[in-house]
Amino acid sequence: MQNIDKTSLLEKINAYNKNTLMETLEIEFVEIGDDYLKAKMPVNPRVHQPMGLLHGGANLALAESVGSCASILFVDVTKFDIRGIEISGTHVKSKREGTVYATAKLVHKGRTLHLFEINITDENDQLISKCKLTNIILPKRNETKL
């Protein structure tokens, strides 16, 4: 992991979410570790499917958001862009209200690919979804906000 001020980086990532899907879903990045990034998302009608349960697509949006952002911990974002290229998830428990937490842990850090395992849990640390995300690391062509 790069030598970074974790509090400043969390603030920067959260500010970067303005006017994005992450803001719409109220995703907030809350913790950075040596090999992980954690975010939270409220479970409310904004992320429900018609039966009043947390939508699986909202889980995947949370997982991809936290996993893609986690790659910035391991690359020089002035030289590289990060793109999610594959995501899958298995939803093992439903949720109607409260908060879910997604923790993206690095499984493989290659030169061009990062593989993350993302566990989405509830307030009691019960598994809601288990996801896998692959990011590609590309040489920068355009300037980004990070």
Buried (B, 14 or more C-beta within 10 A) or exposed (E): EEEEEBEEBBEBBBEBBEEEEBEEBBBBBBEBBEBBBBBBBBBBEEBBEEEEBBBBEBBBBBBBBBBBBBBBBBBEBEEBBBEBEEBEBEBEEEBEEEBBBBBBBBEEBEEEBBBBBBBBBBEEEEEBBBBBBBBBBEEEEEEEEE
